[in-house]
Amino acid sequence: MTIQEYKVDFHESCSPHFSNDEIQSFWQWFNENLLIITDPTKAKNEYKKWLTELISGKPIQYIFGYSFFHKYCFHVSSDTLIPRPETEELCELILKENGNTSLIGIDIGTGSGCIPITLLSERSNWKFSAVDISEGALEIANINSKKYNLSDRLSFIHQNFLENSKRTNNYDIIVSNPPYIHPKERNNLESRVTQFEPHIALFVNQDILEFYTALFHFFENNTNPNAQLWMETHQDYCIDVMELFNTKFRAKKIEDLSKNPRFVYVLK
């Protein structure tokens, strides 16, 4: 089949399932990946497999194993969340607030590693640690770290943060995009999210603030007087998170580009 024949078949197959805009976007992924396969038989087999997965609801990023974030391309898998635009905004906020002064940070719940890898790629004098409870996620993050030649500035920690949040630390920057969705909201999410993305990175147990309370203790035990804490939150609970931290620290909420309360920034 020629690329044009694939394109016609793709549009016909997808039209009952997706909008025209979605089809155009998805086709770009298919087109780019078909063009790099030189064996016609392999290309046809791969195309059929990808199309079946797409129509089943599997996110395009998981089908091809990568996702774009900020200026970079990250390897992703079912062990990692697909990086979101809001998290790009979080990185931009941190970069805007901090120059290239030597800083040491930690990302808690790193997933694909998109946050620390983006920050380190933009700031040559920074070093980071990255924590996750998922060994599979850390394997993916390590692949991404090596891709961008950051192994000397980024280290990984396999750990359940909720059980280790009260340890003494001295980081300059603490950043986290933790699980913040209550299980009762599951039915409100798109099926492609609930069926394919890792629940451990999405949902809390019952207490919507459990990870933020752990982050409070971690920041409380931080001995660095100039430490910064940056968190992404659920828009419905952003003020609750801010108020939690304002009981002892200086916290402010920051809206995302859609004007939703999304981030909390904390200083000592």
Secondary structure in CASP SS format (residue, H / E / C, confidence):
PFRMAT SS
TARGET T0000
AUTHOR 0000-0000-0000
METHOD secondary structure of the structure
MODEL  1
M C 1.00
T C 1.00
I H 1.00
Q H 1.00
E H 1.00
Y H 1.00
K H 1.00
V H 1.00
D H 1.00
F H 1.00
H H 1.00
E H 1.00
S H 1.00
C H 1.00
S C 1.00
P C 1.00
H C 1.00
F C 1.00
S C 1.00
N H 1.00
D H 1.00
E H 1.00
I H 1.00
Q H 1.00
S H 1.00
F H 1.00
W H 1.00
Q H 1.00
W H 1.00
F H 1.00
N H 1.00
E H 1.00
N H 1.00
L H 1.00
L H 1.00
I C 1.00
I C 1.00
T C 1.00
D C 1.00
P H 1.00
T H 1.00
K H 1.00
A H 1.00
K H 1.00
N H 1.00
E H 1.00
Y H 1.00
K H 1.00
K H 1.00
W H 1.00
L H 1.00
T H 1.00
E H 1.00
L H 1.00
I H 1.00
S H 1.00
G C 1.00
K C 1.00
P C 1.00
I H 1.00
Q H 1.00
Y H 1.00
I H 1.00
F H 1.00
G C 1.00
Y E 1.00
S E 1.00
F E 1.00
F E 1.00
H C 1.00
K C 1.00
Y E 1.00
C E 1.00
F E 1.00
H E 1.00
V C 1.00
S C 1.00
S C 1.00
D C 1.00
T C 1.00
L C 1.00
I C 1.00
P C 1.00
R C 1.00
P H 1.00
E H 1.00
T H 1.00
E H 1.00
E H 1.00
L H 1.00
C H 1.00
E H 1.00
L H 1.00
I H 1.00
L H 1.00
K H 1.00
E H 1.00
N C 1.00
G C 1.00
N C 1.00
T C 1.00
S C 1.00
L E 1.00
I E 1.00
G E 1.00
I E 1.00
D E 1.00
I E 1.00
G C 1.00
T C 1.00
G C 1.00
S C 1.00
G C 1.00
C H 1.00
I H 1.00
P H 1.00
I H 1.00
T H 1.00
L H 1.00
L H 1.00
S H 1.00
E H 1.00
R C 1.00
S C 1.00
N C 1.00
W E 1.00
K E 1.00
F E 1.00
S E 1.00
A E 1.00
V E 1.00
D E 1.00
I C 1.00
S C 1.00
E H 1.00
G H 1.00
A H 1.00
L H 1.00
E H 1.00
I H 1.00
A H 1.00
N H 1.00
I H 1.00
N H 1.00
S H 1.00
K H 1.00
K H 1.00
Y C 1.00
N C 1.00
L C 1.00
S C 1.00
D C 1.00
R C 1.00
L E 1.00
S E 1.00
F E 1.00
I E 1.00
H E 1.00
Q C 1.00
N C 1.00
F H 1.00
L H 1.00
E H 1.00
N C 1.00
S C 1.00
K C 1.00
R C 1.00
T C 1.00
N E 1.00
N C 1.00
Y C 1.00
D C 1.00
I E 1.00
I E 1.00
V E 1.00
S E 1.00
N C 1.00
P C 1.00
P C 1.00
Y C 1.00
I E 1.00
H C 1.00
P H 1.00
K H 1.00
E H 1.00
R H 1.00
N H 1.00
N H 1.00
L C 1.00
E C 1.00
S H 1.00
R H 1.00
V H 1.00
T H 1.00
Q H 1.00
F H 1.00
E C 1.00
P C 1.00
H H 1.00
I H 1.00
A H 1.00
L C 1.00
F E 1.00
V C 1.00
N C 1.00
Q C 1.00
D C 1.00
I C 1.00
L C 1.00
E H 1.00
F H 1.00
Y H 1.00
T H 1.00
A H 1.00
L H 1.00
F H 1.00
H H 1.00
F H 1.00
F H 1.00
E H 1.00
N C 1.00
N E 1.00
T C 1.00
N C 1.00
P C 1.00
N C 1.00
A C 1.00
Q E 1.00
L E 1.00
W E 1.00
M E 1.00
E E 1.00
T C 1.00
H C 1.00
Q C 1.00
D C 1.00
Y C 1.00
C H 1.00
I H 1.00
D H 1.00
V H 1.00
M H 1.00
E H 1.00
L H 1.00
F H 1.00
N H 1.00
T C 1.00
K C 1.00
F C 1.00
R E 1.00
A E 1.00
K E 1.00
K E 1.00
I E 1.00
E E 1.00
D C 1.00
L C 1.00
S C 1.00
K C 1.00
N C 1.00
P E 1.00
R E 1.00
F E 1.00
V E 1.00
Y E 1.00
V E 1.00
L E 1.00
K C 1.00
END
